[in-house]
């Protein structure tokens, strides 16, 4: 018996790394899953893994920057399961570079994926959860929402914004039994990661495995409905963070 038996969870960005690990972790606790990602072939791998755990799963190809596809995702969720108990907003991208060289197109793409998409998903989930009498939304943020790095303007701006969205959702949701929290990972191993010390990668610092982050997200998801974790920071003990500037 799992702590999430008969619950329904939707995870965006569930084809790879953190999102995939969270989806599997929720399924291991008995939750039925809706997977959303635009990488269809990789999402199918996640789907097969979850089916092997004995729960139900619906894989929905979704570009989270497209509002119509978001609407279709939540319609499909309700058609298949009739409820939604947990939303995990994990889908995200990183485009770095000096501010003076950052293009408007790159800025807009990061904002659309990392901040606008969580808003669209939160809005849709909030409507469902309000009607059914409660639920939980977990946003995957970053320690870049608190300790920025050079050449990180768009990404950090979205993660700071996600904190504001989280707090507002928690405030507006509490009278309806809706919890909302933000999990801030530090360095985490990712698919197709740059080599240690290579361009674009902070891998000279230690990093965590995706399932270690997933364990924290699953903990948040399994809390009693009267308890909310508003924000949680998880990072390797040796990672530069405090005073990193």
Secondary structure by P-SEA (a helix, b strand, c coil): ccccccbbbbbccccccaaaaaaaaaaaabbbbbbbccaaaaaaaaaaaaaaacbbbbbbbcccccaaaaaaaaaaaaaccccccbbbcccccccccccccccaaaaaaaaacccaaaaaaaaaaaaaaaaaccbbbbbbccccccccccccaaaaaaaaaaaaaaaaaaaacccccbbbbbbbbcccccccccccccccccccbbbbcaaaaaaaaaaaaaccccccccbbbbccccccccccc
